Amino acid sequence: MTESTTIRWEQDETGIVTLVLDDPAQSANTMNQAFRDSVKAVADRAEAEKDSIRGIIYTSAKKTFFAGGDLKDMIRIGPGNAQDAFDAGMSVKRALRRIETLGKPVVAAINGAALGGGYEIALAAHHRIALDAPGSRIGLPEVTLGLLPAGGGVTRTVRLMGLTDALLKVLLQGTQYTPRRALENGLVHEVATTPEEMLEKARAFIDAHPESHQPWDVKGYRIPGGTPSNPKFAANLPAFPANLKKQLAGAPMPAPRNIMAAAVEGSQVDFETAQTIEARYFTELVTGQISKNMIQAFFFDLQAVNSGASRPAGAEERPVRKVAVLGAGMMGAGIAYSCARAGIDVVLKDVSAEAAARGKAYSEKLLAKALSRGRTTEAKRDELLARITPTADPADLAGCDVVIEAVFEDTALKHKVFQEIQHIVEPDALLCSNTSTLPITVLAEGVERQADFIGLHFFSPVDKMPLVEIIKGGRTGDEALARAFDLVRRIKKTPIVVNDSRGFFTSRVIGHFINEGVAMVGEGIDPASVEQAAAQAGYPAKVLSLMDELTLTLPRRIREETRRAVEEAGGTWATHPADAVVDRMVDEFGRPGRSGGAGFYDYGEDGRRGLLWPGLREHFTEPGREIPFEDMRERMLFSEALDSVRCLEENVLTTVADANIGSVMGIGFPPWTGGVLQYINGYEGGLPGFVARARQLAERYGDRFLPPPLLVEKAEKGETFHD
Ligand code: NAI
C-alpha cells in the first residue's frame, strides 16, 4: 500500500476520521504526484477500515484549504505526455469517488481559499462548510487560465445545481466567491465564523447522517432543470450573457467551448462516463497552446508584476494618509472612489464647488448600485463617502501626501494646476499625473521637485479597470517610483512600470490596432467585415466603434504633435494609411466620433450606438474587394505585437511581464494570446514562424509590418520573450 505523505489521517475515539491536507514540502497544498499517491492511499485505507469509520472530514492545516493544480507542471504538458496527464487526473478522480461512495458521511471543512482543485475536493464531500475567513475565496476559476476543472468539477457542479446554474455561476466565468456569497449561490451548505464552529458543525452533520450519499447517487435522481441534447444550447438560452455567447461563437477561446461540451455531454451519461468525458476535454485544453499562453500571463506574469519585479528594491514603504485628486471629471471621480474604497482620505478638487460635488456624486451612484445588489452595507457606504471631501479651494489640499492630477489633457493647464498647489500640499508629496498621452518629462518641468513627479495612468472606467500604467519620467526618482507602485497595490490594482515616451506603452500600442482597422476601411474593405475580424480575433471592443469612443479628432491632434516633435528632432515622419480616412471622416463628412454624435457609426439622440454609417460603403468600400480573413485578424494582432517589440527595443518597456499584463488588462489585447509578447512566443512555428508571417504581411500591406531587429535576432538565436 502506498503511503500518504500529504494527507494526515486523524481518527478520534468516536470513529470520525479527519483527513488533514498538509503537504510538508510546500506552503500550500497542490495536486502534485505526492497528493495523487496520498489520496489513493487514503481511499485504500478507508475501504479497508470502513467498519471502524463513522464519518470523514476533509480539512487543511494550511492557510488555504487547497491551492489546486500545479501550474508549473501543467504548462509543460504537451501531446507527448498527454496520456500521462489524463491518467494522473483519472487516478485522483477515482480515489475521491471511492471515498464519496463509501457509504459514510463525508464533510468538507473549508478553512480557507478553495479554488479549482480545492473546491473539487470539497465537491466530492456530501456536505460543505466554509469558514468565513478574510480573503477566502471559493470557485472554479480554471476557465480564466484556458482550462476546465477536471477533478470532477464539471461533472459534480452540473449534478449539484443543474446545467444552466453550473455553467453560468461557476464554470464559464470562473467567479471566485466569498464564503457568504458561495452560500447564497449554493456552492456550500453552511458558513462558520470560527474554526471550532466549523468542525463542530462537521461533526454534527456526521452524527445526524450516519448513512449519507450524494444526491446523484440516490436512486431516481434527475439533474435539476433537465438536460438538452445539443452542446451549442447556450445560443438558444436568453439567460446567457452576450459576452459568453460571443466567446462560444467566434473568438479563439477553446476553454468555454470545451466546458460547455463536457457539461452537456456529461449530463446525459452516468457519473463515471461523465468524468471520463471531462478528462478528455481537459486533456485537449492542457496540451494546447492557448492554456499555456493564459497560464504564463495570468499566473506567472501577473504574479511577477504584482509582487514588485519592477519596484526599486530596498525603497522603504511609506504610508499614504491623504490624496489630493485634481479634476473631478470622469477620471478624477473614479480615482477618488478607488482611493476611498481602499480606506484613503481624498480631497477632490475642481474649478467650482458644483463640479467637485458632481465628482463625489459619482461615488454615491456606484455605492447606491452596490447597496441595491447587497455588495455593501449602509454603514460602509457612509464611511466611504465620508472619506471624500469635494472642494474648489486649493487651501483644502493642505496635509495631502499624494497628488493625482486628472484635469483636461493640456500641458499648460497641467503645469498651472501643479504650480497652484505644490506649496500647499506636504513638502515631500508624491506628484502624479493621469495624462494618457503627454510626456511625463515635459509635465514634470512645471514643478520644482521633478524627482517626485511621475505618471499614473488609470484606465476608464477606473472602478472596474484593474490596471494602472506607471510612467517614469526622465527625472523621476526611485523613491517616487516605489511610492507610486505601493499606492497602486494599496488600491488593489495591478501596476506595470514603463519609461516615458509618447503614448507610453498602452496608448501607443492600442493606436496601432485602431489604425490598422481604419486603414482597412480606406483600402475599400467592407467595414462590417473589419468589425467582425476584430471580434473573431478576440478583442473585447470592435475596432471602429472604439475609434468612435476615443473620438477621431484625438489621434489627429496626437499625430500632429508627434509629427512636429519628430521633425524638430530631425527625423522623418511616415504617414499611416489610416490618416487619410480619419481626415476625410472629420473634414469632409463632419463625423468626429461618438461625442460629436456621428462617426463610423450613427448614434441616437441619447448617444446610443446605432448601425455602421451607410456612407462608409458609398465613399470607401470597393465592391468585391476582399483580403483573406486571416490577414484581417492578424494585421490587428501583429500591429500591436510588433510595436511592443519596438517598445522593448526602445526601453519603453523593461519587462516581458509588463508587456503581457499591460496589453491584456489595459487595452484589450485578446486574453487567449497571453499578451502581446506571449502571442509571439506561442505563434505557430514560434518566433521564426512569426517573423516569416510578419514579412509576408509587410509585402502585402506595407513596411510597418517588417519585424524589428530585436525580434529577428531572437528568432535567429532560438530565443523567446521571457523575463
Ligand atoms: P474630464 O473632462 O471628464 O474632466 C476634467 C476635469 O478637470 C473637469 O471636471 C474640469 O472641470 C476639471 N478641471 C479643469 N481645470 C481645472 C483646474 N484648474 N483645477 C481643477 N480641476 C480642473 O476629463 P477626463 O476624461 O476625466 O480626463 C482627465 C485626464 O485624464 C486627462 O489628462 C486625460 O487625458 C486623462 N485620461 C483620460 C482617460 C479617459 O478614458 N477619459 C483615460 C486615462 C487618462
Residues whose N, C-alpha, C, O or C-beta is under 5 A from the ligand:
A	BS01	NAI	L326 G327 A328 G329 M330 M331 G332 K349 D350 V351 A355 A406 V407 F408 E409 V417 N434 T435 S436 F458 F459 S460
